[in-house]
Amino acid sequence: MLDQLLQDYGLSKTEAQSYLAVLELGTAPVSSIARRSWENRVTTYSALKSLVKKWIALETPKKGSTYYSVISPEKLIHHMKDKYLALEKALPQFLAVANKYDNKPKVEFYEWLEWLKNIYENIILHGGDDMEKNEPYLTFTWTGNIDPNFQNYLTHEFAPRRLKYPRKTKTILSRQTDNTYSKYHTAKHESLVINDPVFDFADEIMIYGRDKVAIVMYAPNEMCGLVITSITLHKGLKSMFNLIRKLSKKGKKQA
């Protein structure tokens, strides 16, 4: 159990076993550590040398031999946190390298409610991004045929949290319904309702962030979603959204 946790955070199996053996023994020579970890001496010695390089184990000459000790679990956790924070800090640089050589659209597929929630949680996260908070979150939607559990999540979890962020939401609904989620859009956001049989749209298309487009299907028998990362698609759908709103306003003025 403990050795598996250590492996999950980057140690090899032998390194994890050696760390736990030394933690139990205190300061000990390689032979004792190897016996305690049920491993041969050469393999254990190699693992301990690796732990020394990672600043997890310490070598101490004693009585013509070399003894090993390890840092405490508390220090090990801080050590791992520091490595994680350093990696997180460098994330923009990693993304810059990835984007430099890979401009192809990325497609992620989700199904089942718990996985679909990831799409909406990602939208909430984008809503908190200082670089994007002034950019509206756009959505085409009609939720007349929606799974009841999905409806409950959107109404009671996603919608209240989404309202906490200052960024605007603009919505185009293909028809007006008594659906609670649709009512949330018309009551809380800048919404356009198009009651025209030609515009027979179902489910939801969300345009958000700098390059994200999410397509979510609500019906119980086909509940799934796609998240597409593409600057071109994002720009095209955003232009379509704005054009529909512009033509609708123009039509109202002429009428």
C-alpha positions as CSV (number, residue, x, y, z in Angstrom):
1,M,0.0,0.0,0.0
2,L,2.6,2.6,1.1
3,D,5.2,1.5,-1.5
4,Q,2.5,1.8,-4.2
5,L,1.7,5.4,-3.1
6,L,5.4,6.2,-3.3
7,Q,5.6,4.7,-6.8
8,D,2.6,6.8,-7.8
9,Y,4.6,9.9,-6.9
10,G,7.7,9.0,-9.0
11,L,9.8,6.5,-7.0
12,S,10.6,3.1,-8.6
13,K,9.4,-0.1,-6.8
14,T,12.9,-0.8,-5.4
15,E,13.3,2.9,-4.3
16,A,10.0,2.8,-2.5
17,Q,10.8,-0.5,-0.7
18,S,14.2,0.8,0.3
19,Y,12.8,4.0,1.6
20,L,10.3,2.2,3.8
21,A,12.9,-0.3,5.0
22,V,15.3,2.5,6.1
23,L,12.4,4.4,7.6
24,E,11.7,1.4,9.8
25,L,15.3,0.6,10.6
26,G,16.6,4.1,11.1
27,T,20.2,4.3,10.1
28,A,21.4,1.0,8.5
29,P,23.9,-0.6,6.1
30,V,22.9,-1.9,2.7
31,S,22.9,-5.5,3.8
32,S,20.3,-4.8,6.5
33,I,18.2,-2.7,4.2
34,A,18.3,-5.4,1.5
35,R,17.1,-8.1,4.0
36,R,14.3,-5.9,5.3
37,S,13.1,-5.0,1.8
38,W,13.4,-8.6,0.5
39,E,15.7,-7.5,-2.3
40,N,19.2,-8.4,-3.3
41,R,22.1,-6.3,-2.1
42,V,23.2,-4.9,-5.6
43,T,19.7,-3.8,-6.5
44,T,19.2,-2.2,-3.1
45,Y,22.5,-0.4,-3.3
46,S,21.5,1.0,-6.7
47,A,18.1,2.2,-5.4
48,L,19.8,3.9,-2.3
49,K,22.3,5.7,-4.6
50,S,19.3,6.9,-6.7
51,L,17.5,8.1,-3.5
52,V,20.7,10.0,-2.5
53,K,20.8,11.8,-5.8
54,K,17.1,12.8,-5.3
55,W,18.0,14.2,-1.8
56,I,15.7,11.6,-0.2
57,A,18.4,9.4,1.4
58,L,21.7,10.3,3.1
59,E,25.0,8.4,3.2
60,T,27.1,8.3,6.4
61,P,30.5,6.5,6.6
62,K,30.6,4.5,9.8
63,K,32.9,1.7,11.1
64,G,34.5,1.1,7.7
65,S,31.0,0.8,6.0
66,T,28.4,3.1,4.6
67,Y,25.1,3.6,6.5
68,Y,22.0,5.1,5.0
69,S,19.2,7.2,6.5
70,V,16.2,8.8,4.8
71,I,14.3,12.1,5.3
72,S,11.1,12.0,7.3
73,P,7.7,11.4,5.6
74,E,6.8,15.1,6.3
75,K,10.0,16.3,4.5
76,L,9.4,13.9,1.7
77,I,5.9,15.3,1.2
78,H,7.3,18.8,1.1
79,H,10.0,17.7,-1.3
80,M,7.3,16.2,-3.7
81,K,5.2,19.4,-3.3
82,D,8.1,21.6,-4.3
83,K,8.8,19.5,-7.4
84,Y,5.1,19.7,-8.3
85,L,4.9,23.5,-7.8
86,A,8.1,23.9,-9.9
87,L,6.5,21.8,-12.7
88,E,3.2,23.7,-12.4
89,K,5.1,27.1,-12.6
90,A,6.7,25.9,-15.8
91,L,3.4,24.8,-17.4
92,P,3.1,27.8,-19.7
93,Q,6.5,27.1,-21.1
94,F,5.6,23.4,-21.7
95,L,2.4,24.5,-23.4
96,A,4.3,27.0,-25.6
97,V,6.6,24.2,-26.8
98,A,3.6,21.9,-27.4
99,N,1.7,24.5,-29.4
100,K,4.7,25.5,-31.4
101,Y,4.9,22.1,-33.0
102,D,1.3,20.9,-32.8
103,N,-1.4,23.1,-34.2
104,K,-3.8,20.3,-35.1
105,P,-7.2,20.4,-33.4
106,K,-7.6,18.3,-30.3
107,V,-10.8,16.3,-29.7
108,E,-11.8,14.9,-26.3
109,F,-14.8,12.6,-26.0
110,Y,-16.9,12.2,-22.8
111,E,-19.9,10.1,-21.9
112,W,-21.9,9.4,-18.7
113,L,-22.9,12.2,-16.4
114,E,-19.8,12.2,-14.1
115,W,-17.5,12.6,-17.1
116,L,-19.8,15.2,-18.8
117,K,-19.5,17.3,-15.6
118,N,-15.8,17.8,-16.5
119,I,-16.8,19.9,-19.5
120,Y,-18.8,22.3,-17.3
121,E,-16.2,22.4,-14.6
122,N,-13.7,23.4,-17.2
123,I,-16.0,26.2,-18.3
124,I,-16.1,27.4,-14.7
125,L,-12.3,27.4,-14.5
126,H,-12.1,29.4,-17.7
127,G,-14.5,31.8,-16.2
128,G,-12.0,32.6,-13.5
129,D,-9.1,33.2,-15.8
130,D,-8.1,36.9,-15.6
131,M,-7.0,36.9,-19.2
132,E,-10.4,35.7,-20.4
133,K,-12.9,37.1,-17.9
134,N,-14.0,39.9,-20.2
135,E,-14.6,37.5,-23.1
136,P,-18.3,36.3,-23.2
137,Y,-19.1,32.6,-22.9
138,L,-21.4,31.9,-25.8
139,T,-23.9,29.0,-26.1
140,F,-26.4,27.7,-28.6
141,T,-28.9,25.6,-26.6
142,W,-32.3,24.0,-26.3
143,T,-32.8,21.6,-23.4
144,G,-36.3,20.2,-24.0
145,N,-35.2,16.6,-24.0
146,I,-32.8,16.4,-21.1
147,D,-31.8,13.5,-18.8
148,P,-33.3,14.3,-15.3
149,N,-30.0,13.8,-13.5
150,F,-28.2,16.0,-16.0
151,Q,-30.9,18.6,-15.5
152,N,-30.4,18.5,-11.7
153,Y,-26.7,19.0,-12.1
154,L,-27.0,21.9,-14.5
155,T,-29.7,23.7,-12.4
156,H,-28.4,23.2,-8.9
157,E,-24.6,22.8,-9.2
158,F,-23.3,24.4,-12.5
159,A,-25.7,27.4,-12.8
160,P,-25.2,28.8,-9.3
161,R,-21.4,28.5,-9.5
162,R,-21.2,30.0,-13.0
163,L,-23.1,33.1,-11.8
164,K,-20.3,33.8,-9.3
165,Y,-17.9,34.8,-12.1
166,P,-18.1,38.3,-13.7
167,R,-17.8,37.2,-17.3
168,K,-21.0,37.6,-19.4
169,T,-22.9,34.8,-20.9
170,K,-24.7,35.2,-24.2
171,T,-27.2,32.6,-25.2
172,I,-29.2,31.7,-28.3
173,L,-32.1,29.4,-27.6
174,S,-33.8,27.6,-30.5
175,R,-37.2,27.8,-28.7
176,Q,-38.7,28.8,-25.4
177,T,-39.4,26.0,-23.0
178,D,-40.4,25.5,-19.4
179,N,-37.1,23.8,-18.8
180,T,-35.4,25.1,-15.6
181,Y,-32.0,25.4,-17.3
182,S,-33.5,27.3,-20.2
183,K,-35.2,29.7,-17.7
184,Y,-31.9,30.2,-16.0
185,H,-30.4,31.4,-19.3
186,T,-33.2,33.8,-20.2
187,A,-33.5,35.2,-16.6
188,K,-29.8,35.6,-15.8
189,H,-28.0,36.2,-19.1
190,E,-28.2,38.0,-22.4
191,S,-30.4,35.7,-24.3
192,L,-32.0,35.5,-27.7
193,V,-34.9,33.1,-28.3
194,I,-35.6,32.1,-31.9
195,N,-39.0,30.5,-32.2
196,D,-38.7,29.5,-35.8
197,P,-39.1,25.9,-37.0
198,V,-36.3,26.4,-39.5
199,F,-33.9,26.8,-36.5
200,D,-34.6,23.3,-35.1
201,F,-31.6,23.0,-32.8
202,A,-31.3,20.6,-29.8
203,D,-28.7,20.1,-27.0
204,E,-25.9,22.6,-26.5
205,I,-22.9,24.1,-28.2
206,M,-20.6,26.2,-26.0
207,I,-17.9,28.5,-27.3
208,Y,-15.5,29.6,-24.5
209,G,-11.9,30.3,-23.6
210,R,-9.5,31.2,-26.5
211,D,-10.0,28.1,-28.5
212,K,-12.6,25.7,-26.9
213,V,-15.8,24.4,-28.4
214,A,-17.9,21.9,-26.4
215,I,-20.8,20.0,-28.0
216,V,-23.1,18.3,-25.4
217,M,-26.0,16.0,-26.1
218,Y,-28.6,15.9,-23.3
219,A,-31.0,13.1,-24.2
220,P,-30.9,10.0,-21.9
221,N,-30.3,7.6,-24.8
222,E,-27.3,9.6,-26.3
223,M,-25.9,11.5,-23.4
224,C,-22.3,12.4,-24.4
225,G,-20.1,15.3,-25.3
226,L,-17.1,16.5,-27.3
227,V,-14.6,19.2,-26.4
228,I,-12.7,20.5,-29.4
229,T,-9.6,22.7,-29.1
230,S,-9.3,24.6,-32.3
231,I,-8.8,28.3,-32.9
232,T,-10.3,28.1,-36.4
233,L,-13.5,26.3,-35.3
234,H,-13.8,28.6,-32.3
235,K,-13.5,31.7,-34.5
236,G,-16.0,30.4,-37.1
237,L,-18.7,29.4,-34.6
238,K,-18.2,32.7,-32.7
239,S,-18.7,34.6,-36.0
240,M,-21.8,32.6,-36.7
241,F,-23.2,33.2,-33.2
242,N,-22.6,37.0,-33.6
243,L,-24.1,37.1,-37.1
244,I,-27.3,35.4,-35.9
245,R,-27.6,37.9,-33.1
246,K,-26.9,40.8,-35.5
247,L,-29.5,39.7,-38.1
248,S,-32.1,39.1,-35.4
249,K,-31.6,42.6,-34.0
250,K,-31.8,44.1,-37.5
251,G,-35.0,42.2,-38.2
252,K,-36.6,43.5,-35.1
253,K,-35.8,47.1,-36.0
254,Q,-37.3,46.7,-39.5
255,A,-40.4,45.1,-38.0
